[in-house]
Amino acid sequence: MTSDVITYKDPRESNLTTSQNIRISHIVKFSGIKNTLNFNYSNSGRNDRVDDRNEGYQFNKTATSTYTFGVNTTYPFPLRTSINVTSNTSKSSMLVDPYELFMISLRGRYDFFDGRLITELGYTNSVGSGMVDFTKNVIFTGGTFTMFQRHQLRWRIQDSNYNNRLRGEVFNDISFLLNYTILL
């Protein structure tokens, strides 16, 4: 059994991509605490500029926008913290629903022995929706120890939990990283 399929192709390409990017940073100091406030906005859209396409031709018109807000803080003692919030939306004329991602990230870092031992602790939450539907939570701790100015030992322990609601699957992963480096 054979079937006849007629496919129309239009090799002409003429599309227009428009992008806007805005970045604002501001430093706020009080009582020996330095806060750096960051705001980023990025937007991009792609449109077809050919008006006389064959009937049935589909151009993949896209639009993406991302917002990020963060606060990085340095304290009068050797502690640094950061909080970041990101929202991303991507739309395509080929997809029914937009893809949306929302993420929160928290991180703390403390230095000991004039920075020879650096410890960190963090948490990230990501939620995706649209053509995907998931939640991912990651908590981690680790550090870096520098010995004799040329030797560095790094470690990290991480617990990740991923819930894929479209498939009804939940994954939990615990990982450990150990790295030794000679600095030349």
N, C-alpha and C positions, 0 to 999 in steps of 0.2 A: 504494500500500500504506500503510495506516495502522496504528498500534499504539496500544492503549489503555494509558495509564499512570495509575496511581492514586497520588497524592501525599498524604501526611498531613502537615499542619502543626499545630504546637502553638504558638500565639502567646504563651503564658504565659512570663514571664521572672521568675525568682527564683533568682539565683545568689549565691554567697557567695565573696568574694575575701579571702583571708587573707595578710597580708604581715608579714614580720619583717625588720628592718634592724639590723645591729650594726656600729658603727664604733669602732675603737680606734686611737689614735695615741699614740706615746711618743717622746720626744726623748732621745737618748743622746749625751753630749758627752765626748770625751776627746782630749787632745793638740791642742786647737784645732780638731778636726773635729766637726761637728755632724751627727748622723744622725737623721732623722725616720723612724720605723718606722710604717707604716700597714697596718691590716688591716680589710677590709670584707667583710661577709657580707650577702647579700640573698636572700630567699626569698619566693616568691609562689605561691599556688595558688588555682584557681577551681573550685568544685564546684556542681552543680545541686542546688537545694533543693526541686524539685517531684518528689514521690514517685509520682504516678499518671500518668506519661506514656504516650502511645499506644505500643503495641508497634512496634518498629522506629525509634523516635525516637532520634537520636544527639545527645547534648550534648557539646560540645567541652571536656571537662575538661582543664585545663592546669596545669602546675607548672614553675616556673623557679627555678633557684638560681645564684648568682654568688658566687665567692670572689675577692678581690683582695688581693695582698700587695705592698707596695712599700717601697723604701728611697730616700729623698732625702738626699743628702749635700752639705754645704757645707764647703769646705776653708778653711784660713787664707789662702790665695791665691785669686784670683778664678775658681776652678773649682767647678762644680756638676755633680753626676751624679745620675741616677735609674735605678732598676731596678724594673720592675713585672711581676708575673705575675698573669694573670687566667684563671679557668676558669669557663665558663658551660655549664649544661645546661638544655635546654628540652624538656619532654615534653608531648605532646598525645594525647588518646584517639583522634584522627583519624589519627595517624601511627604507623607500625609501629615505627620507631626514634626515639630521642630525637635532638635536634640538639645537638651538643657543639662548643664552641669553646674552644681553648686559645691563649693569647697571651703572648709575652714581649717586653718593650720595654726597650731600653737607650738612654740619652741622656746626652751630655756637653755642657757649655756652658762656654766660657771667655770672660771679659771682658778687653778691652784698653783702654787710654787712659781710665781711669775710667768704663768702661761705654759709651763712645761707639762702640766696635766690639765686637760680641758674635758669637762664632762657635759653631757647634754641629755635632755629629756624632751619628748615631743609627742604630739597627737595630731592626726589629720582625719577629717571626716569628709567624704565625697559622696554626693548623691547625683545620680544620672537618671534622666527621664526622657521620654520621647520614643525613639526607635530602640532605646535600651531602657532598662529599669533596674537600677542597682543602688546599693549602699555599701560603701567600703570604709571601715574604721581601721586605723593603724596607730599603734602606740609603740614608741621606741625609746631606748636609752643607749648610751654609748659614750665613748671618749677617745681621746688621743693622748698618749704619753710620749714625750720627746726625751731621749736619753743621750747624753754626750754630744749634743747639738747635731748629730748626724743620723741617729737611729730613732725611728718612730714606730710605735705600736698603736694600732687602731682597733677598736672593737665596737660592735653594735649588736644589740638584741632587739628583735622586732616581732610584734604580734599583729598579724593582719587578719581581719574578718571581712569576708566579701559575701554579700547576699544578692544573688541574681534572681530577682523576683519574676522575670519572664520565664525562666526555666525551673523555678522553684528549687534552686540549688544554693547551698550555703557552704562556703569554704573557710577553714581556719588554718592559718599557716604561722608557725613560729620559726624564725630563722636567726642564725647567729653568724656574724662575720668577724673574722680575725685577720688582720693584715699587718705585716711587718715590712718597713721600708727603710732603705739606706739612702739618705739624702746626699747627693754628690754636689 
